């Protein structure tokens, strides 16, 4: 963490003044506050366990599936990576497997519902002529065999030639396909009024869907363990606007915490690893008992330990266990920024960001200046309105 002298020196460099020229930005009148940015994610592996009856048509060997007696007590090791893709584990309750002969069919076959086991269905003996569709099959008799006093007119747009009607004998009057009959024998049944059932192909029986035509089925009690990752994104800033994250980049001296286990941080905010330094990574995965971590007062760098304690405090509301949580990973990074104001620079706020090779400085408007600009804009607006009314 930067000292106050380092922070003031960085601001002076940002102002273009020599580092030794304290008069450009004297320590007297400078006000420094420190603020923490925390970003990352908390990934939980959430598990659900359900139990129900499973069914398989035919026969099935279930010896490859694990057996259990009490689903809630069945041990499943926690995942090495809590963020792994959704997984499903299927189990069989011991002693629940039962094979049955299907009682609603005969060797996997049942009577066809359409023909009721007869093998054929009723059919029309004749079908309308494809040429005239039964309309104006003969212009003279219209398929009755008796000529009308006046022949009907040809249908509008008809181009096919007409032939002699075999019913009334009129020339050039009948449809060329049915010769005045208006219909033809059914091409499926040949006029017999019966055709093979299309569902059973004339056999009278069909495969039984319930048992898939096998005549047998298997039932058992199945336990299902489903695990899937749930991600909680973290982006916290202490008394700085959310846009403060946009002032930083990957080259800044972020400190990193990566932990897989029941708790992200111990109660006092410390860890059993080495204290995080500038741009270093604290790996908490090897900690055996985080609750017995080193006390803050024993940390080699009290300011760094304080930062970690604040990170822990900010994450604490998010670290409650969810129903079914079996593993978690907390992977965050944090960066301590310095906010500097000065009595001699009332319109500016300087934000110092630690980094290599030297800290960076971002200059923003002070709240005072923002209010002054807003007031000025309001006065201009009032003046414009007043002038407009006078001119009107």
TORKOL-4160 file (C-alpha; in steps of 0.2 Angstrom, whole numbers, padded with zeros to 4 digits, m for minus):
392
<pt num="1" X="0000" Y="0000" Z="0000"/>
<pt num="2" X="0006" Y="0017" Z="m0004"/>
<pt num="3" X="0012" Y="0029" Z="0010"/>
<pt num="4" X="0005" Y="0047" Z="0011"/>
<pt num="5" X="0022" Y="0053" Z="0005"/>
<pt num="6" X="0021" Y="0042" Z="m0010"/>
<pt num="7" X="0003" Y="0048" Z="m0014"/>
<pt num="8" X="0008" Y="0066" Z="m0013"/>
<pt num="9" X="0023" Y="0063" Z="m0024"/>
<pt num="10" X="0012" Y="0054" Z="m0037"/>
<pt num="11" X="0000" Y="0069" Z="m0037"/>
<pt num="12" X="0014" Y="0081" Z="m0039"/>
<pt num="13" X="0021" Y="0071" Z="m0054"/>
<pt num="14" X="0003" Y="0072" Z="m0061"/>
<pt num="15" X="0003" Y="0091" Z="m0060"/>
<pt num="16" X="0020" Y="0091" Z="m0069"/>
<pt num="17" X="0029" Y="0098" Z="m0054"/>
<pt num="18" X="0046" Y="0091" Z="m0049"/>
<pt num="19" X="0045" Y="0078" Z="m0036"/>
<pt num="20" X="0055" Y="0088" Z="m0023"/>
<pt num="21" X="0045" Y="0103" Z="m0025"/>
<pt num="22" X="0033" Y="0102" Z="m0010"/>
<pt num="23" X="0027" Y="0120" Z="m0013"/>
<pt num="24" X="0018" Y="0114" Z="m0029"/>
<pt num="25" X="0007" Y="0103" Z="m0018"/>
<pt num="26" X="0011" Y="0105" Z="0000"/>
<pt num="27" X="0007" Y="0092" Z="0013"/>
<pt num="28" X="m0002" Y="0105" Z="0023"/>
<pt num="29" X="m0019" Y="0107" Z="0017"/>
<pt num="30" X="m0019" Y="0089" Z="0008"/>
<pt num="31" X="m0033" Y="0077" Z="0014"/>
<pt num="32" X="m0030" Y="0059" Z="0010"/>
<pt num="33" X="m0043" Y="0045" Z="0011"/>
<pt num="34" X="m0041" Y="0027" Z="0006"/>
<pt num="35" X="m0054" Y="0017" Z="m0003"/>
<pt num="36" X="m0055" Y="m0001" Z="m0009"/>
<pt num="37" X="m0061" Y="m0008" Z="m0025"/>
<pt num="38" X="m0066" Y="m0027" Z="m0025"/>
<pt num="39" X="m0071" Y="m0036" Z="m0040"/>
<pt num="40" X="m0073" Y="m0055" Z="m0045"/>
<pt num="41" X="m0085" Y="m0069" Z="m0042"/>
<pt num="42" X="m0092" Y="m0081" Z="m0030"/>
<pt num="43" X="m0095" Y="m0098" Z="m0038"/>
<pt num="44" X="m0106" Y="m0110" Z="m0029"/>
<pt num="45" X="m0109" Y="m0128" Z="m0033"/>
<pt num="46" X="m0127" Y="m0131" Z="m0029"/>
<pt num="47" X="m0134" Y="m0149" Z="m0027"/>
<pt num="48" X="m0152" Y="m0156" Z="m0028"/>
<pt num="49" X="m0157" Y="m0173" Z="m0024"/>
<pt num="50" X="m0173" Y="m0181" Z="m0030"/>
<pt num="51" X="m0181" Y="m0198" Z="m0030"/>
<pt num="52" X="m0194" Y="m0206" Z="m0040"/>
<pt num="53" X="m0200" Y="m0222" Z="m0050"/>
<pt num="54" X="m0190" Y="m0225" Z="m0066"/>
<pt num="55" X="m0196" Y="m0236" Z="m0080"/>
<pt num="56" X="m0188" Y="m0245" Z="m0095"/>
<pt num="57" X="m0198" Y="m0255" Z="m0108"/>
<pt num="58" X="m0190" Y="m0272" Z="m0111"/>
<pt num="59" X="m0175" Y="m0278" Z="m0101"/>
<pt num="60" X="m0161" Y="m0268" Z="m0094"/>
<pt num="61" X="m0145" Y="m0272" Z="m0084"/>
<pt num="62" X="m0144" Y="m0259" Z="m0070"/>
<pt num="63" X="m0128" Y="m0266" Z="m0062"/>
<pt num="64" X="m0118" Y="m0251" Z="m0069"/>
<pt num="65" X="m0127" Y="m0239" Z="m0059"/>
<pt num="66" X="m0122" Y="m0236" Z="m0040"/>
<pt num="67" X="m0134" Y="m0242" Z="m0027"/>
<pt num="68" X="m0140" Y="m0232" Z="m0011"/>
<pt num="69" X="m0150" Y="m0236" Z="0004"/>
<pt num="70" X="m0154" Y="m0218" Z="0009"/>
<pt num="71" X="m0152" Y="m0205" Z="m0004"/>
<pt num="72" X="m0149" Y="m0190" Z="0008"/>
<pt num="73" X="m0135" Y="m0200" Z="0016"/>
<pt num="74" X="m0127" Y="m0206" Z="0000"/>
<pt num="75" X="m0109" Y="m0199" Z="m0001"/>
<pt num="76" X="m0104" Y="m0189" Z="m0016"/>
<pt num="77" X="m0087" Y="m0181" Z="m0016"/>
<pt num="78" X="m0087" Y="m0162" Z="m0018"/>
<pt num="79" X="m0081" Y="m0156" Z="m0035"/>
<pt num="80" X="m0063" Y="m0151" Z="m0038"/>
<pt num="81" X="m0070" Y="m0136" Z="m0048"/>
<pt num="82" X="m0086" Y="m0129" Z="m0041"/>
<pt num="83" X="m0088" Y="m0120" Z="m0058"/>
<pt num="84" X="m0088" Y="m0136" Z="m0068"/>
<pt num="85" X="m0103" Y="m0138" Z="m0080"/>
<pt num="86" X="m0119" Y="m0146" Z="m0074"/>
<pt num="87" X="m0118" Y="m0164" Z="m0070"/>
<pt num="88" X="m0131" Y="m0178" Z="m0066"/>
<pt num="89" X="m0128" Y="m0194" Z="m0056"/>
<pt num="90" X="m0141" Y="m0207" Z="m0057"/>
<pt num="91" X="m0142" Y="m0221" Z="m0044"/>
<pt num="92" X="m0153" Y="m0236" Z="m0040"/>
<pt num="93" X="m0161" Y="m0239" Z="m0023"/>
<pt num="94" X="m0155" Y="m0256" Z="m0017"/>
<pt num="95" X="m0168" Y="m0270" Z="m0019"/>
<pt num="96" X="m0180" Y="m0259" Z="m0029"/>
<pt num="97" X="m0177" Y="m0267" Z="m0046"/>
<pt num="98" X="m0192" Y="m0277" Z="m0052"/>
<pt num="99" X="m0195" Y="m0285" Z="m0069"/>
<pt num="100" X="m0212" Y="m0288" Z="m0075"/>
<pt num="101" X="m0221" Y="m0297" Z="m0089"/>
<pt num="102" X="m0233" Y="m0285" Z="m0098"/>
<pt num="103" X="m0251" Y="m0289" Z="m0093"/>
<pt num="104" X="m0260" Y="m0279" Z="m0106"/>
<pt num="105" X="m0253" Y="m0287" Z="m0122"/>
<pt num="106" X="m0248" Y="m0304" Z="m0129"/>
<pt num="107" X="m0230" Y="m0306" Z="m0132"/>
<pt num="108" X="m0228" Y="m0287" Z="m0136"/>
<pt num="109" X="m0243" Y="m0286" Z="m0148"/>
<pt num="110" X="m0260" Y="m0279" Z="m0145"/>
<pt num="111" X="m0276" Y="m0279" Z="m0157"/>
<pt num="112" X="m0276" Y="m0264" Z="m0169"/>
<pt num="113" X="m0287" Y="m0250" Z="m0163"/>
<pt num="114" X="m0292" Y="m0245" Z="m0180"/>
<pt num="115" X="m0298" Y="m0261" Z="m0188"/>
<pt num="116" X="m0301" Y="m0269" Z="m0171"/>
<pt num="117" X="m0291" Y="m0284" Z="m0175"/>
<pt num="118" X="m0300" Y="m0288" Z="m0192"/>
<pt num="119" X="m0285" Y="m0283" Z="m0203"/>
<pt num="120" X="m0295" Y="m0273" Z="m0215"/>
<pt num="121" X="m0306" Y="m0257" Z="m0215"/>
<pt num="122" X="m0321" Y="m0251" Z="m0225"/>
<pt num="123" X="m0317" Y="m0242" Z="m0242"/>
<pt num="124" X="m0327" Y="m0233" Z="m0255"/>
<pt num="125" X="m0331" Y="m0243" Z="m0271"/>
<pt num="126" X="m0330" Y="m0228" Z="m0282"/>
<pt num="127" X="m0321" Y="m0212" Z="m0282"/>
<pt num="128" X="m0324" Y="m0195" Z="m0291"/>
<pt num="129" X="m0317" Y="m0194" Z="m0308"/>
<pt num="130" X="m0300" Y="m0186" Z="m0308"/>
<pt num="131" X="m0304" Y="m0177" Z="m0324"/>
<pt num="132" X="m0321" Y="m0169" Z="m0320"/>
<pt num="133" X="m0322" Y="m0173" Z="m0302"/>
<pt num="134" X="m0340" Y="m0178" Z="m0305"/>
<pt num="135" X="m0346" Y="m0161" Z="m0311"/>
<pt num="136" X="m0352" Y="m0159" Z="m0329"/>
<pt num="137" X="m0346" Y="m0177" Z="m0333"/>
<pt num="138" X="m0358" Y="m0176" Z="m0348"/>
<pt num="139" X="m0364" Y="m0159" Z="m0355"/>
<pt num="140" X="m0380" Y="m0168" Z="m0362"/>
<pt num="141" X="m0385" Y="m0179" Z="m0347"/>
<pt num="142" X="m0374" Y="m0175" Z="m0333"/>
<pt num="143" X="m0371" Y="m0193" Z="m0329"/>
<pt num="144" X="m0389" Y="m0198" Z="m0328"/>
<pt num="145" X="m0391" Y="m0206" Z="m0345"/>
<pt num="146" X="m0406" Y="m0195" Z="m0350"/>
<pt num="147" X="m0402" Y="m0181" Z="m0361"/>
<pt num="148" X="m0408" Y="m0163" Z="m0356"/>
<pt num="149" X="m0417" Y="m0152" Z="m0368"/>
<pt num="150" X="m0403" Y="m0140" Z="m0369"/>
<pt num="151" X="m0385" Y="m0146" Z="m0367"/>
<pt num="152" X="m0374" Y="m0137" Z="m0354"/>
<pt num="153" X="m0360" Y="m0125" Z="m0359"/>
<pt num="154" X="m0342" Y="m0131" Z="m0358"/>
<pt num="155" X="m0334" Y="m0125" Z="m0342"/>
<pt num="156" X="m0324" Y="m0109" Z="m0344"/>
<pt num="157" X="m0306" Y="m0112" Z="m0348"/>
<pt num="158" X="m0309" Y="m0131" Z="m0352"/>
<pt num="159" X="m0296" Y="m0136" Z="m0366"/>
<pt num="160" X="m0298" Y="m0155" Z="m0365"/>
<pt num="161" X="m0308" Y="m0163" Z="m0379"/>
<pt num="162" X="m0324" Y="m0172" Z="m0375"/>
<pt num="163" X="m0329" Y="m0189" Z="m0381"/>
<pt num="164" X="m0345" Y="m0199" Z="m0384"/>
<pt num="165" X="m0355" Y="m0202" Z="m0368"/>
<pt num="166" X="m0357" Y="m0221" Z="m0364"/>
<pt num="167" X="m0373" Y="m0217" Z="m0355"/>
<pt num="168" X="m0383" Y="m0206" Z="m0366"/>
<pt num="169" X="m0373" Y="m0208" Z="m0382"/>
<pt num="170" X="m0371" Y="m0189" Z="m0385"/>
<pt num="171" X="m0356" Y="m0185" Z="m0396"/>
<pt num="172" X="m0342" Y="m0173" Z="m0390"/>
<pt num="173" X="m0351" Y="m0171" Z="m0373"/>
<pt num="174" X="m0343" Y="m0183" Z="m0360"/>
<pt num="175" X="m0327" Y="m0181" Z="m0350"/>
<pt num="176" X="m0313" Y="m0191" Z="m0359"/>
<pt num="177" X="m0307" Y="m0200" Z="m0343"/>
<pt num="178" X="m0324" Y="m0207" Z="m0336"/>
<pt num="179" X="m0334" Y="m0206" Z="m0353"/>
<pt num="180" X="m0349" Y="m0198" Z="m0343"/>
<pt num="181" X="m0349" Y="m0209" Z="m0328"/>
<pt num="182" X="m0343" Y="m0196" Z="m0316"/>
<pt num="183" X="m0333" Y="m0208" Z="m0306"/>
<pt num="184" X="m0321" Y="m0223" Z="m0307"/>
<pt num="185" X="m0318" Y="m0238" Z="m0297"/>
<pt num="186" X="m0307" Y="m0236" Z="m0281"/>
<pt num="187" X="m0289" Y="m0239" Z="m0286"/>
<pt num="188" X="m0285" Y="m0246" Z="m0268"/>
<pt num="189" X="m0299" Y="m0259" Z="m0266"/>
<pt num="190" X="m0304" Y="m0261" Z="m0284"/>
<pt num="191" X="m0322" Y="m0258" Z="m0280"/>
<pt num="192" X="m0323" Y="m0272" Z="m0266"/>
<pt num="193" X="m0327" Y="m0259" Z="m0253"/>
<pt num="194" X="m0313" Y="m0266" Z="m0241"/>
<pt num="195" X="m0295" Y="m0263" Z="m0240"/>
<pt num="196" X="m0280" Y="m0268" Z="m0229"/>
<pt num="197" X="m0279" Y="m0258" Z="m0213"/>
<pt num="198" X="m0265" Y="m0245" Z="m0215"/>
<pt num="199" X="m0261" Y="m0246" Z="m0196"/>
<pt num="200" X="m0257" Y="m0264" Z="m0195"/>
<pt num="201" X="m0254" Y="m0268" Z="m0213"/>
<pt num="202" X="m0268" Y="m0281" Z="m0213"/>
<pt num="203" X="m0261" Y="m0291" Z="m0198"/>
<pt num="204" X="m0274" Y="m0286" Z="m0186"/>
<pt num="205" X="m0261" Y="m0282" Z="m0172"/>
<pt num="206" X="m0248" Y="m0268" Z="m0168"/>
<pt num="207" X="m0233" Y="m0267" Z="m0157"/>
<pt num="208" X="m0237" Y="m0262" Z="m0139"/>
<pt num="209" X="m0229" Y="m0245" Z="m0135"/>
<pt num="210" X="m0229" Y="m0247" Z="m0117"/>
<pt num="211" X="m0217" Y="m0262" Z="m0117"/>
<pt num="212" X="m0210" Y="m0257" Z="m0134"/>
<pt num="213" X="m0216" Y="m0274" Z="m0141"/>
<pt num="214" X="m0205" Y="m0284" Z="m0130"/>
<pt num="215" X="m0219" Y="m0290" Z="m0118"/>
<pt num="216" X="m0208" Y="m0285" Z="m0103"/>
<pt num="217" X="m0203" Y="m0270" Z="m0093"/>
<pt num="218" X="m0192" Y="m0265" Z="m0078"/>
<pt num="219" X="m0196" Y="m0253" Z="m0064"/>
<pt num="220" X="m0185" Y="m0247" Z="m0050"/>
<pt num="221" X="m0183" Y="m0232" Z="m0038"/>
<pt num="222" X="m0171" Y="m0220" Z="m0045"/>
<pt num="223" X="m0161" Y="m0207" Z="m0036"/>
<pt num="224" X="m0155" Y="m0192" Z="m0046"/>
<pt num="225" X="m0141" Y="m0180" Z="m0040"/>
<pt num="226" X="m0139" Y="m0164" Z="m0050"/>
<pt num="227" X="m0125" Y="m0152" Z="m0048"/>
<pt num="228" X="m0124" Y="m0135" Z="m0056"/>
<pt num="229" X="m0114" Y="m0119" Z="m0054"/>
<pt num="230" X="m0122" Y="m0103" Z="m0048"/>
<pt num="231" X="m0111" Y="m0088" Z="m0050"/>
<pt num="232" X="m0113" Y="m0072" Z="m0040"/>
<pt num="233" X="m0103" Y="m0057" Z="m0048"/>
<pt num="234" X="m0094" Y="m0046" Z="m0035"/>
<pt num="235" X="m0091" Y="m0027" Z="m0039"/>
<pt num="236" X="m0089" Y="m0017" Z="m0023"/>
<pt num="237" X="m0082" Y="0000" Z="m0020"/>
<pt num="238" X="m0080" Y="0010" Z="m0004"/>
<pt num="239" X="m0087" Y="0027" Z="m0005"/>
<pt num="240" X="m0081" Y="0029" Z="m0023"/>
<pt num="241" X="m0093" Y="0030" Z="m0039"/>
<pt num="242" X="m0095" Y="0014" Z="m0049"/>
<pt num="243" X="m0086" Y="0022" Z="m0063"/>
<pt num="244" X="m0070" Y="0020" Z="m0052"/>
<pt num="245" X="m0067" Y="0003" Z="m0060"/>
<pt num="246" X="m0066" Y="0011" Z="m0077"/>
<pt num="247" X="m0051" Y="0021" Z="m0070"/>
<pt num="248" X="m0041" Y="0005" Z="m0067"/>
<pt num="249" X="m0033" Y="m0008" Z="m0079"/>
<pt num="250" X="m0025" Y="m0025" Z="m0078"/>
<pt num="251" X="m0007" Y="m0017" Z="m0076"/>
<pt num="252" X="m0012" Y="m0009" Z="m0059"/>
<pt num="253" X="m0006" Y="m0017" Z="m0043"/>
<pt num="254" X="m0022" Y="m0028" Z="m0039"/>
<pt num="255" X="m0021" Y="m0041" Z="m0025"/>
<pt num="256" X="m0029" Y="m0057" Z="m0028"/>
<pt num="257" X="m0038" Y="m0070" Z="m0017"/>
<pt num="258" X="m0042" Y="m0087" Z="m0024"/>
<pt num="259" X="m0050" Y="m0099" Z="m0011"/>
<pt num="260" X="m0060" Y="m0115" Z="m0013"/>
<pt num="261" X="m0068" Y="m0121" Z="0003"/>
<pt num="262" X="m0083" Y="m0119" Z="0015"/>
<pt num="263" X="m0078" Y="m0101" Z="0019"/>
<pt num="264" X="m0070" Y="m0087" Z="0009"/>
<pt num="265" X="m0062" Y="m0079" Z="0023"/>
<pt num="266" X="m0059" Y="m0082" Z="0042"/>
<pt num="267" X="m0069" Y="m0072" Z="0054"/>
<pt num="268" X="m0055" Y="m0059" Z="0057"/>
<pt num="269" X="m0051" Y="m0057" Z="0038"/>
<pt num="270" X="m0034" Y="m0065" Z="0038"/>
<pt num="271" X="m0028" Y="m0080" Z="0030"/>
<pt num="272" X="m0015" Y="m0093" Z="0034"/>
<pt num="273" X="m0004" Y="m0089" Z="0018"/>
<pt num="274" X="0008" Y="m0075" Z="0016"/>
<pt num="275" X="0000" Y="m0057" Z="0016"/>
<pt num="276" X="m0004" Y="m0051" Z="m0001"/>
<pt num="277" X="0008" Y="m0038" Z="m0008"/>
<pt num="278" X="0007" Y="m0027" Z="m0023"/>
<pt num="279" X="0001" Y="m0037" Z="m0037"/>
<pt num="280" X="0003" Y="m0054" Z="m0028"/>
<pt num="281" X="m0009" Y="m0068" Z="m0026"/>
<pt num="282" X="m0015" Y="m0075" Z="m0010"/>
<pt num="283" X="m0020" Y="m0094" Z="m0012"/>
<pt num="284" X="m0031" Y="m0100" Z="0002"/>
<pt num="285" X="m0034" Y="m0117" Z="m0005"/>
<pt num="286" X="m0021" Y="m0125" Z="0006"/>
<pt num="287" X="m0027" Y="m0118" Z="0022"/>
<pt num="288" X="m0033" Y="m0132" Z="0034"/>
<pt num="289" X="m0042" Y="m0122" Z="0047"/>
<pt num="290" X="m0045" Y="m0104" Z="0042"/>
<pt num="291" X="m0053" Y="m0100" Z="0059"/>
<pt num="292" X="m0036" Y="m0102" Z="0067"/>
<pt num="293" X="m0028" Y="m0090" Z="0055"/>
<pt num="294" X="m0014" Y="m0077" Z="0061"/>
<pt num="295" X="m0021" Y="m0063" Z="0070"/>
<pt num="296" X="m0021" Y="m0046" Z="0062"/>
<pt num="297" X="m0008" Y="m0039" Z="0074"/>
<pt num="298" X="0004" Y="m0052" Z="0069"/>
<pt num="299" X="0003" Y="m0048" Z="0050"/>
<pt num="300" X="0020" Y="m0042" Z="0042"/>
<pt num="301" X="0011" Y="m0027" Z="0034"/>
<pt num="302" X="m0004" Y="m0021" Z="0045"/>
<pt num="303" X="m0011" Y="m0010" Z="0031"/>
<pt num="304" X="m0012" Y="m0025" Z="0019"/>
<pt num="305" X="m0020" Y="m0036" Z="0033"/>
<pt num="306" X="m0032" Y="m0021" Z="0036"/>
<pt num="307" X="m0037" Y="m0021" Z="0017"/>
<pt num="308" X="m0040" Y="m0040" Z="0017"/>
<pt num="309" X="m0051" Y="m0038" Z="0033"/>
<pt num="310" X="m0061" Y="m0025" Z="0024"/>
<pt num="311" X="m0062" Y="m0036" Z="0009"/>
<pt num="312" X="m0069" Y="m0050" Z="0020"/>
<pt num="313" X="m0081" Y="m0038" Z="0028"/>
<pt num="314" X="m0088" Y="m0032" Z="0011"/>
<pt num="315" X="m0090" Y="m0050" Z="0005"/>
<pt num="316" X="m0097" Y="m0057" Z="0022"/>
<pt num="317" X="m0116" Y="m0053" Z="0017"/>
<pt num="318" X="m0113" Y="m0063" Z="0001"/>
<pt num="319" X="m0105" Y="m0078" Z="0009"/>
<pt num="320" X="m0120" Y="m0086" Z="0017"/>
<pt num="321" X="m0123" Y="m0104" Z="0012"/>
<pt num="322" X="m0137" Y="m0108" Z="0000"/>
<pt num="323" X="m0148" Y="m0123" Z="0001"/>
<pt num="324" X="m0139" Y="m0138" Z="m0007"/>
<pt num="325" X="m0122" Y="m0129" Z="m0008"/>
<pt num="326" X="m0108" Y="m0142" Z="m0008"/>
<pt num="327" X="m0093" Y="m0132" Z="m0014"/>
<pt num="328" X="m0088" Y="m0115" Z="m0018"/>
<pt num="329" X="m0074" Y="m0104" Z="m0025"/>
<pt num="330" X="m0071" Y="m0086" Z="m0021"/>
<pt num="331" X="m0060" Y="m0078" Z="m0033"/>
<pt num="332" X="m0058" Y="m0059" Z="m0031"/>
<pt num="333" X="m0046" Y="m0045" Z="m0033"/>
<pt num="334" X="m0044" Y="m0030" Z="m0023"/>
<pt num="335" X="m0035" Y="m0013" Z="m0025"/>
<pt num="336" X="m0033" Y="0001" Z="m0013"/>
<pt num="337" X="m0035" Y="0018" Z="m0021"/>
<pt num="338" X="m0031" Y="0035" Z="m0013"/>
<pt num="339" X="m0043" Y="0050" Z="m0014"/>
<pt num="340" X="m0034" Y="0066" Z="m0012"/>
<pt num="341" X="m0041" Y="0084" Z="m0010"/>
<pt num="342" X="m0032" Y="0100" Z="m0006"/>
<pt num="343" X="m0037" Y="0116" Z="0001"/>
<pt num="344" X="m0027" Y="0125" Z="m0013"/>
<pt num="345" X="m0036" Y="0115" Z="m0027"/>
<pt num="346" X="m0055" Y="0115" Z="m0022"/>
<pt num="347" X="m0061" Y="0111" Z="m0039"/>
<pt num="348" X="m0051" Y="0095" Z="m0041"/>
<pt num="349" X="m0051" Y="0077" Z="m0034"/>
<pt num="350" X="m0035" Y="0067" Z="m0037"/>
<pt num="351" X="m0037" Y="0048" Z="m0037"/>
<pt num="352" X="m0020" Y="0039" Z="m0035"/>
<pt num="353" X="m0020" Y="0021" Z="m0042"/>
<pt num="354" X="m0005" Y="0010" Z="m0037"/>
<pt num="355" X="0004" Y="0002" Z="m0051"/>
<pt num="356" X="0020" Y="m0002" Z="m0060"/>
<pt num="357" X="0032" Y="0006" Z="m0063"/>
<pt num="358" X="0024" Y="0021" Z="m0054"/>
<pt num="359" X="0007" Y="0025" Z="m0047"/>
<pt num="360" X="m0006" Y="0033" Z="m0059"/>
<pt num="361" X="m0016" Y="0049" Z="m0055"/>
<pt num="362" X="m0034" Y="0051" Z="m0062"/>
<pt num="363" X="m0041" Y="0069" Z="m0060"/>
<pt num="364" X="m0060" Y="0072" Z="m0058"/>
<pt num="365" X="m0071" Y="0086" Z="m0054"/>
<pt num="366" X="m0074" Y="0090" Z="m0036"/>
<pt num="367" X="m0092" Y="0089" Z="m0030"/>
<pt num="368" X="m0090" Y="0108" Z="m0026"/>
<pt num="369" X="m0086" Y="0111" Z="m0044"/>
<pt num="370" X="m0100" Y="0100" Z="m0051"/>
<pt num="371" X="m0112" Y="0110" Z="m0040"/>
<pt num="372" X="m0105" Y="0126" Z="m0047"/>
<pt num="373" X="m0107" Y="0121" Z="m0065"/>
<pt num="374" X="m0124" Y="0114" Z="m0062"/>
<pt num="375" X="m0129" Y="0131" Z="m0054"/>
<pt num="376" X="m0121" Y="0141" Z="m0068"/>
<pt num="377" X="m0131" Y="0130" Z="m0081"/>
<pt num="378" X="m0147" Y="0134" Z="m0072"/>
<pt num="379" X="m0143" Y="0152" Z="m0071"/>
<pt num="380" X="m0140" Y="0152" Z="m0090"/>
<pt num="381" X="m0156" Y="0143" Z="m0093"/>
<pt num="382" X="m0166" Y="0156" Z="m0082"/>
<pt num="383" X="m0158" Y="0170" Z="m0092"/>
<pt num="384" X="m0162" Y="0162" Z="m0109"/>
<pt num="385" X="m0180" Y="0160" Z="m0103"/>
<pt num="386" X="m0181" Y="0178" Z="m0097"/>
<pt num="387" X="m0174" Y="0185" Z="m0113"/>
<pt num="388" X="m0186" Y="0174" Z="m0123"/>
<pt num="389" X="m0201" Y="0181" Z="m0114"/>
<pt num="390" X="m0195" Y="0199" Z="m0116"/>
<pt num="391" X="m0193" Y="0197" Z="m0134"/>
<pt num="392" X="m0210" Y="0189" Z="m0135"/>
